[in-house]
Amino acid sequence: MTVYTIRFEGPAALAVRVATALADADGVDLTSSATPAVLDADTVELRLTAEGTRDDIVGAIADIKAGLPRGASIEIISE
């Protein structure tokens, strides 16, 4: 398994839901989560570390991304 760093940027109210969805995804093991960093009044950045195959991580991110509001994002930033 490979370790990935994933970045979510969006509404603070979604940060826990995004982390939970990633942790619950098949084949993904969420190993750590940083405290969300406030970017502005409506936006936080949350960095997560997860282990899994590239296909499982990419699939989980795609599922999460499909439910995000306009302006929010989630992406792999390192592996």
C-alpha positions as CSV (number, residue, x, y, z in Angstrom):
1,M,0.0,0.0,0.0
2,T,1.1,3.6,-0.7
3,V,0.7,6.6,1.6
4,Y,-1.1,9.6,0.1
5,T,-1.5,13.1,1.3
6,I,-4.9,14.5,0.3
7,R,-6.1,18.1,0.5
8,F,-9.7,19.2,1.0
9,E,-10.5,22.9,0.5
10,G,-14.1,24.1,1.1
11,P,-16.7,24.9,3.7
12,A,-15.7,24.1,7.3
13,A,-19.1,22.3,7.8
14,L,-18.0,19.7,5.3
15,A,-14.5,18.9,6.7
16,V,-15.6,16.2,9.1
17,R,-18.0,14.7,6.5
18,V,-15.1,14.5,3.9
19,A,-12.7,12.9,6.4
20,T,-15.4,10.4,7.4
21,A,-16.2,9.5,3.8
22,L,-12.5,8.9,3.1
23,A,-12.1,6.8,6.2
24,D,-15.2,4.7,5.3
25,A,-14.2,4.1,1.6
26,D,-13.4,0.6,0.6
27,G,-9.7,-0.2,0.6
28,V,-8.7,3.2,2.2
29,D,-7.1,3.5,5.6
30,L,-7.2,7.1,7.0
31,T,-4.1,7.3,9.1
32,S,-4.1,11.0,10.1
33,S,-5.8,14.3,9.8
34,A,-4.4,17.7,10.5
35,T,-6.4,20.4,12.2
36,P,-8.3,22.4,9.5
37,A,-6.6,25.6,8.6
38,V,-8.9,28.6,8.2
39,L,-8.3,30.2,4.8
40,D,-11.1,32.8,4.9
41,A,-14.4,33.3,6.6
42,D,-16.0,30.5,4.5
43,T,-13.2,28.2,3.6
44,V,-10.9,25.7,5.4
45,E,-8.0,23.5,4.2
46,L,-7.9,20.0,5.6
47,R,-4.9,17.7,5.0
48,L,-5.4,14.0,5.4
49,T,-3.1,11.1,5.2
50,A,-4.4,7.8,3.9
51,E,-3.1,4.4,2.8
52,G,-4.4,2.3,0.0
53,T,-4.0,1.4,-3.7
54,R,-4.0,4.3,-6.1
55,D,-7.3,2.9,-7.6
56,D,-9.0,2.9,-4.2
57,I,-7.8,6.3,-3.2
58,V,-8.7,7.8,-6.6
59,G,-12.1,6.2,-6.5
60,A,-12.8,7.5,-3.0
61,I,-11.8,11.0,-4.0
62,A,-14.0,10.8,-7.1
63,D,-17.0,9.7,-5.0
64,I,-16.4,12.6,-2.5
65,K,-15.8,15.1,-5.2
66,A,-19.1,14.3,-6.8
67,G,-20.9,15.5,-3.7
68,L,-19.0,18.7,-3.1
69,P,-20.5,22.1,-3.7
70,R,-19.2,24.5,-6.3
71,G,-15.8,26.0,-5.2
72,A,-14.8,23.1,-3.0
73,S,-12.1,20.7,-4.0
74,I,-10.3,17.5,-2.9
75,E,-7.1,16.2,-4.5
76,I,-4.0,14.1,-4.0
77,I,-1.1,16.4,-3.3
78,S,1.6,13.7,-2.7
79,E,2.3,10.0,-2.6
